[in-house]
Amino acid sequence: MKYIALVVEGQTEEAFVTQILNPYLSRPDMFAIPAIAKTKSTPTGSHKGGAPWQKYVSLACALAAQPDKAAVGILMAFYGVPRDTPGFDAERSGAEYREAFLGRMRENLNSYRVQPHVIMPEFETLVFAAIDAGTRSSLTDADLGALRDVIRHFGGSIEAINGSRETSPSHRLAAASRPT
C-alpha cells in the first residue's frame, strides 16, 4: 500500500481528500491521507485551519520522514494561504505569479519529498461552478437565483468572486444557506 500524505488547511480540504480524491484514485495500492495543519491545541480540543506557514512545513517534513509515505504534498487554496508564506503577495495572481510563488515555497521547504500545490480559487468556488452548471442542491430556488446573479455579476468568471473575506465563495454560500 502506498500512502500519499496531504497537509491541508481545514475541514473543506480534508473532506475533498477523503470524499473526492480517494475514490478518484480508486487504486487498491494507493490511499491519500489528509493531515490538517492545526493552529493550536487546547484542553477542549484542537483548533484547526488558519495555521502559519511554519506549521505546514514542520508537519509536511515530519510526514515525509515516515518510510510508509510515498509522497507528501501541501494542498491549499490561495485564499487560505498563510500570509507569512515565502513569496506570498495578495495583490498578485495569474499563472506566472503562481509558478513563482510555488518555487519560493519549494525553496523554503528544502525537501524533494514535499510538493506544495496552491489552488487559485477557493475550494467552495467549485460549488458555484456546480450551481452554474445547473446542479440541484438543498438551497431554495431564490437562493440559487441569487448565487447565479453573483456569477453573472462577475461576467461568468467564478474565480473572480473571491474579492474579500466577506464576499468569498464560502461566506456567500454560508449566507445563502442560513434560514431566513
C-alpha positions as YAML, in Angstrom:
chain: A
units: angstrom
residues:
- id: 1
  name: MET
  ca: [0.00, 0.00, 0.00]
- id: 2
  name: LYS
  ca: [1.30, 3.45, -0.96]
- id: 3
  name: TYR
  ca: [0.24, 6.37, 1.19]
- id: 4
  name: ILE
  ca: [0.15, 9.93, -0.05]
- id: 5
  name: ALA
  ca: [0.01, 12.42, 2.80]
- id: 6
  name: LEU
  ca: [-1.58, 15.79, 2.06]
- id: 7
  name: VAL
  ca: [-1.21, 18.61, 4.56]
- id: 8
  name: VAL
  ca: [-4.38, 20.69, 4.19]
- id: 9
  name: GLU
  ca: [-5.67, 23.95, 5.64]
- id: 10
  name: GLY
  ca: [-9.03, 22.89, 7.05]
- id: 11
  name: GLN
  ca: [-12.10, 20.68, 7.06]
- id: 12
  name: THR
  ca: [-13.20, 21.50, 3.49]
- id: 13
  name: GLU
  ca: [-9.87, 20.33, 2.07]
- id: 14
  name: GLU
  ca: [-9.86, 17.32, 4.39]
- id: 15
  name: ALA
  ca: [-13.28, 16.31, 3.04]
- id: 16
  name: PHE
  ca: [-12.03, 16.85, -0.52]
- id: 17
  name: VAL
  ca: [-9.20, 14.37, 0.06]
- id: 18
  name: THR
  ca: [-11.33, 11.71, 1.76]
- id: 19
  name: GLN
  ca: [-14.57, 12.01, -0.22]
- id: 20
  name: ILE
  ca: [-13.40, 13.06, -3.71]
- id: 21
  name: LEU
  ca: [-9.71, 12.36, -4.18]
- id: 22
  name: ASN
  ca: [-9.57, 8.89, -2.64]
- id: 23
  name: PRO
  ca: [-12.49, 7.49, -4.68]
- id: 24
  name: TYR
  ca: [-10.95, 9.12, -7.76]
- id: 25
  name: LEU
  ca: [-7.63, 7.36, -7.13]
- id: 26
  name: SER
  ca: [-9.60, 4.10, -6.85]
- id: 27
  name: ARG
  ca: [-6.48, 2.02, -6.71]
- id: 28
  name: PRO
  ca: [-6.18, -0.71, -4.11]
- id: 29
  name: ASP
  ca: [-2.47, 0.06, -3.65]
- id: 30
  name: MET
  ca: [-2.76, 3.84, -3.11]
- id: 31
  name: PHE
  ca: [-4.51, 5.93, -0.48]
- id: 32
  name: ALA
  ca: [-4.40, 9.66, 0.32]
- id: 33
  name: ILE
  ca: [-4.30, 10.70, 3.96]
- id: 34
  name: PRO
  ca: [-5.23, 14.29, 4.88]
- id: 35
  name: ALA
  ca: [-3.49, 15.99, 7.79]
- id: 36
  name: ILE
  ca: [-4.84, 19.38, 8.88]
- id: 37
  name: ALA
  ca: [-2.25, 21.97, 9.88]
- id: 38
  name: LYS
  ca: [-3.52, 22.91, 13.34]
- id: 39
  name: THR
  ca: [-3.37, 26.39, 14.77]
- id: 40
  name: LYS
  ca: [-3.12, 25.20, 18.36]
- id: 41
  name: SER
  ca: [-4.34, 22.53, 20.75]
- id: 42
  name: THR
  ca: [-6.33, 23.29, 23.88]
- id: 43
  name: PRO
  ca: [-7.71, 21.12, 26.70]
- id: 44
  name: THR
  ca: [-11.13, 21.22, 24.98]
- id: 45
  name: GLY
  ca: [-9.79, 20.12, 21.60]
- id: 46
  name: SER
  ca: [-7.82, 21.27, 18.61]
- id: 47
  name: HIS
  ca: [-8.42, 24.48, 16.72]
- id: 48
  name: LYS
  ca: [-7.81, 23.75, 13.07]
- id: 49
  name: GLY
  ca: [-7.27, 25.80, 9.96]
- id: 50
  name: GLY
  ca: [-5.54, 29.14, 9.51]
- id: 51
  name: ALA
  ca: [-2.14, 27.87, 10.66]
- id: 52
  name: PRO
  ca: [1.05, 29.82, 9.97]
- id: 53
  name: TRP
  ca: [3.33, 28.58, 7.17]
- id: 54
  name: GLN
  ca: [5.85, 27.00, 9.55]
- id: 55
  name: LYS
  ca: [3.14, 24.63, 10.89]
- id: 56
  name: TYR
  ca: [2.65, 23.33, 7.33]
- id: 57
  name: VAL
  ca: [6.40, 22.92, 6.87]
- id: 58
  name: SER
  ca: [7.02, 21.05, 10.11]
- id: 59
  name: LEU
  ca: [4.02, 18.73, 9.61]
- id: 60
  name: ALA
  ca: [4.88, 18.01, 5.96]
- id: 61
  name: CYS
  ca: [8.54, 17.33, 6.73]
- id: 62
  name: ALA
  ca: [7.61, 15.03, 9.64]
- id: 63
  name: LEU
  ca: [5.29, 13.08, 7.31]
- id: 64
  name: ALA
  ca: [7.98, 12.94, 4.60]
- id: 65
  name: ALA
  ca: [10.36, 11.33, 7.11]
- id: 66
  name: GLN
  ca: [7.97, 8.39, 7.54]
- id: 67
  name: PRO
  ca: [9.00, 5.49, 5.30]
- id: 68
  name: ASP
  ca: [5.41, 4.43, 4.53]
- id: 69
  name: LYS
  ca: [4.67, 7.75, 2.77]
- id: 70
  name: ALA
  ca: [5.28, 7.52, -0.99]
- id: 71
  name: ALA
  ca: [4.70, 11.25, -1.39]
- id: 72
  name: VAL
  ca: [3.80, 14.30, 0.68]
- id: 73
  name: GLY
  ca: [2.03, 17.38, -0.55]
- id: 74
  name: ILE
  ca: [0.73, 20.63, 0.84]
- id: 75
  name: LEU
  ca: [-2.70, 21.45, -0.59]
- id: 76
  name: MET
  ca: [-4.25, 24.84, -0.01]
- id: 77
  name: ALA
  ca: [-6.47, 27.36, -1.71]
- id: 78
  name: PHE
  ca: [-4.80, 30.70, -2.50]
- id: 79
  name: TYR
  ca: [-7.45, 32.42, -0.38]
- id: 80
  name: GLY
  ca: [-6.31, 30.44, 2.68]
- id: 81
  name: VAL
  ca: [-2.53, 30.66, 2.18]
- id: 82
  name: PRO
  ca: [-0.86, 31.90, 5.36]
- id: 83
  name: ARG
  ca: [0.29, 35.48, 4.91]
- id: 84
  name: ASP
  ca: [3.75, 34.54, 6.23]
- id: 85
  name: THR
  ca: [4.37, 32.06, 3.39]
- id: 86
  name: PRO
  ca: [7.56, 32.95, 1.48]
- id: 87
  name: GLY
  ca: [6.69, 34.74, -1.76]
- id: 88
  name: PHE
  ca: [3.05, 35.43, -0.86]
- id: 89
  name: ASP
  ca: [1.57, 38.59, -2.35]
- id: 90
  name: ALA
  ca: [-2.21, 39.03, -2.02]
- id: 91
  name: GLU
  ca: [-2.22, 41.63, -4.79]
- id: 92
  name: ARG
  ca: [-0.81, 39.30, -7.43]
- id: 93
  name: SER
  ca: [-2.46, 36.48, -9.35]
- id: 94
  name: GLY
  ca: [-2.16, 34.60, -12.62]
- id: 95
  name: ALA
  ca: [-0.19, 31.61, -13.81]
- id: 96
  name: GLU
  ca: [3.20, 33.35, -13.85]
- id: 97
  name: TYR
  ca: [2.85, 34.52, -10.25]
- id: 98
  name: ARG
  ca: [1.52, 31.10, -9.16]
- id: 99
  name: GLU
  ca: [4.62, 29.34, -10.55]
- id: 100
  name: ALA
  ca: [6.99, 31.85, -8.93]
- id: 101
  name: PHE
  ca: [5.11, 31.53, -5.64]
- id: 102
  name: LEU
  ca: [5.28, 27.71, -5.73]
- id: 103
  name: GLY
  ca: [9.00, 28.00, -6.47]
- id: 104
  name: ARG
  ca: [9.54, 30.12, -3.35]
- id: 105
  name: MET
  ca: [7.53, 27.63, -1.31]
- id: 106
  name: ARG
  ca: [9.64, 24.71, -2.61]
- id: 107
  name: GLU
  ca: [12.86, 26.60, -1.81]
- id: 108
  name: ASN
  ca: [11.64, 27.18, 1.74]
- id: 109
  name: LEU
  ca: [10.61, 23.54, 2.17]
- id: 110
  name: ASN
  ca: [14.04, 22.36, 1.01]
- id: 111
  name: SER
  ca: [12.75, 18.81, 0.55]
- id: 112
  name: TYR
  ca: [12.31, 17.00, -2.74]
- id: 113
  name: ARG
  ca: [9.79, 14.72, -0.98]
- id: 114
  name: VAL
  ca: [7.33, 17.56, -0.22]
- id: 115
  name: GLN
  ca: [5.49, 19.30, -3.04]
- id: 116
  name: PRO
  ca: [3.25, 22.34, -2.43]
- id: 117
  name: HIS
  ca: [0.15, 22.92, -4.53]
- id: 118
  name: VAL
  ca: [-1.90, 26.10, -4.47]
- id: 119
  name: ILE
  ca: [-5.38, 26.12, -5.99]
- id: 120
  name: MET
  ca: [-6.11, 29.67, -7.07]
- id: 121
  name: PRO
  ca: [-9.88, 29.66, -6.46]
- id: 122
  name: GLU
  ca: [-11.23, 28.88, -3.01]
- id: 123
  name: PHE
  ca: [-12.48, 25.27, -2.78]
- id: 124
  name: GLU
  ca: [-16.05, 26.46, -2.31]
- id: 125
  name: THR
  ca: [-15.79, 28.05, -5.75]
- id: 126
  name: LEU
  ca: [-16.37, 24.53, -7.08]
- id: 127
  name: VAL
  ca: [-19.86, 24.70, -5.55]
- id: 128
  name: PHE
  ca: [-20.52, 27.87, -7.57]
- id: 129
  name: ALA
  ca: [-19.34, 26.03, -10.68]
- id: 130
  name: ALA
  ca: [-21.81, 23.22, -9.94]
- id: 131
  name: ILE
  ca: [-24.63, 25.74, -9.38]
- id: 132
  name: ASP
  ca: [-23.73, 27.47, -12.64]
- id: 133
  name: ALA
  ca: [-23.87, 24.07, -14.40]
- id: 134
  name: GLY
  ca: [-27.43, 23.55, -13.15]
- id: 135
  name: THR
  ca: [-26.79, 21.10, -10.32]
- id: 136
  name: ARG
  ca: [-29.61, 20.96, -7.74]
- id: 137
  name: SER
  ca: [-28.94, 21.46, -4.06]
- id: 138
  name: SER
  ca: [-30.77, 21.94, -0.79]
- id: 139
  name: LEU
  ca: [-30.92, 25.71, -1.42]
- id: 140
  name: THR
  ca: [-34.19, 27.33, -2.40]
- id: 141
  name: ASP
  ca: [-34.76, 28.49, -5.96]
- id: 142
  name: ALA
  ca: [-34.47, 32.09, -4.73]
- id: 143
  name: ASP
  ca: [-31.11, 31.38, -3.08]
- id: 144
  name: LEU
  ca: [-29.85, 29.58, -6.18]
- id: 145
  name: GLY
  ca: [-31.02, 32.52, -8.30]
- id: 146
  name: ALA
  ca: [-29.16, 34.95, -6.05]
- id: 147
  name: LEU
  ca: [-25.97, 32.89, -6.35]
- id: 148
  name: ARG
  ca: [-26.35, 32.72, -10.14]
- id: 149
  name: ASP
  ca: [-26.73, 36.52, -10.10]
- id: 150
  name: VAL
  ca: [-23.35, 36.72, -8.33]
- id: 151
  name: ILE
  ca: [-21.81, 34.62, -11.10]
- id: 152
  name: ARG
  ca: [-23.35, 36.85, -13.77]
- id: 153
  name: HIS
  ca: [-22.18, 39.98, -11.92]
- id: 154
  name: PHE
  ca: [-18.60, 38.74, -12.33]
- id: 155
  name: GLY
  ca: [-19.07, 38.10, -16.04]
- id: 156
  name: GLY
  ca: [-19.31, 34.35, -15.54]
- id: 157
  name: SER
  ca: [-15.80, 34.21, -14.07]
- id: 158
  name: ILE
  ca: [-16.34, 32.12, -10.96]
- id: 159
  name: GLU
  ca: [-12.71, 32.60, -9.87]
- id: 160
  name: ALA
  ca: [-13.28, 36.39, -9.75]
- id: 161
  name: ILE
  ca: [-15.91, 36.05, -6.98]
- id: 162
  name: ASN
  ca: [-13.23, 35.87, -4.30]
- id: 163
  name: GLY
  ca: [-12.86, 39.62, -3.65]
- id: 164
  name: SER
  ca: [-12.60, 39.75, 0.14]
- id: 165
  name: ARG
  ca: [-13.33, 37.78, 3.30]
- id: 166
  name: GLU
  ca: [-16.98, 38.90, 3.27]
- id: 167
  name: THR
  ca: [-17.52, 38.17, -0.42]
- id: 168
  name: SER
  ca: [-15.56, 34.90, -0.68]
- id: 169
  name: PRO
  ca: [-17.44, 31.90, -2.06]
- id: 170
  name: SER
  ca: [-17.57, 30.14, 1.32]
- id: 171
  name: HIS
  ca: [-19.09, 33.20, 3.01]
- id: 172
  name: ARG
  ca: [-21.59, 33.75, 0.18]
- id: 173
  name: LEU
  ca: [-22.67, 30.09, 0.37]
- id: 174
  name: ALA
  ca: [-22.99, 30.24, 4.15]
- id: 175
  name: ALA
  ca: [-25.15, 33.36, 3.89]
- id: 176
  name: ALA
  ca: [-27.36, 31.75, 1.21]
- id: 177
  name: SER
  ca: [-27.90, 28.61, 3.29]
- id: 178
  name: ARG
  ca: [-28.84, 30.38, 6.55]
- id: 179
  name: PRO
  ca: [-32.52, 30.10, 7.44]
- id: 180
  name: THR
  ca: [-34.36, 33.38, 6.87]
...
